[in-house]
């Protein structure tokens, strides 16, 4: 029903910035909560942040809070993840995920998300 495509990954130096985009196609995306997850090799996929369909509720993990910003443009079916002050520890494949949800549903449980993108690699290295 919904297809998600991430873009914007790349190689940056510590302290640098990167902006990721998640573009959706398909029906019912307007009412979907969209979340960002990341996974480094050998580690579990972890929650980064989420935003409800009307941006009434935005949630960040402790590691992302203060450095990352999530926004969405429903006219373009796009959710962005602005990452500033990047650290080596931020290196991972970043995924966007989506699920139908209410205005305050920003679950960090990856098991609840129905649609997933293929991911985009973010590498922070000196």
C-alpha positions in Angstrom: 0.0 0.0 0.0 2.8 2.4 0.9 6.3 2.5 -0.5 9.1 4.4 1.2 12.4 5.5 -0.3 15.2 7.1 1.7 17.8 9.4 0.3 20.6 11.7 1.4 23.0 9.4 3.1 26.7 9.8 2.7 30.1 10.3 4.3 30.7 13.2 6.6 33.3 14.3 9.2 32.5 14.4 12.9 30.6 17.6 13.7 29.1 17.8 10.2 25.5 17.7 9.1 23.4 15.6 6.8 19.8 15.7 5.8 17.9 12.6 5.0 14.6 12.4 3.1 11.9 9.7 3.1 9.5 10.0 0.2 6.4 7.9 0.2 4.0 6.8 -2.5 0.7 5.0 -2.1 -2.6 5.5 -0.3 -3.2 6.6 3.3 0.2 8.1 3.9 -1.2 11.4 5.0 -2.6 9.8 8.2 0.6 7.8 8.9 3.1 8.2 11.6 6.6 8.1 10.2 9.6 7.0 12.2 13.3 6.9 11.7 15.4 3.9 12.8 19.0 3.1 12.4 21.1 -0.1 12.5 24.9 -0.5 12.7 26.6 -3.7 11.7 26.2 -6.3 14.5 23.8 -4.2 16.4 20.0 -4.1 16.8 17.9 -1.7 14.9 17.2 1.3 17.2 14.7 4.1 17.3 15.8 7.6 16.2 12.6 9.6 16.2 9.0 9.8 14.9 6.5 12.3 13.7 2.7 12.1 13.5 0.8 12.8 10.4 0.0 16.4 11.4 3.3 16.9 13.3 1.3 17.4 16.5 3.7 15.1 18.2 7.4 14.6 17.5 9.6 12.2 19.5 13.3 11.7 19.6 15.6 9.2 21.2 17.9 10.5 23.9 20.9 10.2 21.5 19.1 12.2 18.8 17.5 14.9 21.0 19.1 18.3 20.5 21.0 17.2 17.4 18.4 15.8 15.0 15.2 17.4 13.8 12.3 15.6 12.1 9.9 17.4 9.8 7.4 16.5 7.2 5.8 17.9 4.1 2.5 16.1 3.4 2.0 18.0 0.2 5.2 16.2 -1.1 4.7 13.1 0.9 8.1 13.6 2.4 9.6 13.3 5.9 13.1 14.7 6.6 15.7 14.0 9.2 18.1 16.8 9.7 21.2 15.6 11.5 23.6 18.1 13.0 26.7 17.7 15.1 27.2 14.2 13.8 29.3 11.7 15.8 31.1 8.6 14.8 28.6 6.7 16.8 25.9 7.9 14.4 27.3 5.7 11.7 24.5 3.3 10.6 22.0 2.4 7.9 19.1 4.7 8.4 15.6 3.5 7.7 12.3 5.3 7.6 9.1 3.4 8.5 5.4 4.2 8.5 2.2 3.0 10.1 -1.4 4.3 10.4 -1.6 6.0 13.7 -3.3 8.8 15.6 -2.0 12.3 16.2 0.0 11.4 19.3 1.2 7.9 18.4 4.9 8.0 18.1 5.8 4.5 19.1 9.5 3.5 19.3 8.6 -0.2 18.8 9.8 -1.2 15.4 7.5 -4.2 15.4 4.5 -1.9 15.1 5.6 -0.3 11.8 4.0 -1.7 8.7 6.0 -0.1 5.9 9.8 0.2 5.6 12.3 1.7 3.2 15.5 0.0 2.0 17.7 2.3 4.1 20.5 4.8 3.3 24.0 4.6 4.7 25.3 7.3 6.9 29.0 7.2 7.7 30.7 9.6 10.1 34.4 9.3 10.0 37.5 11.5 10.2 
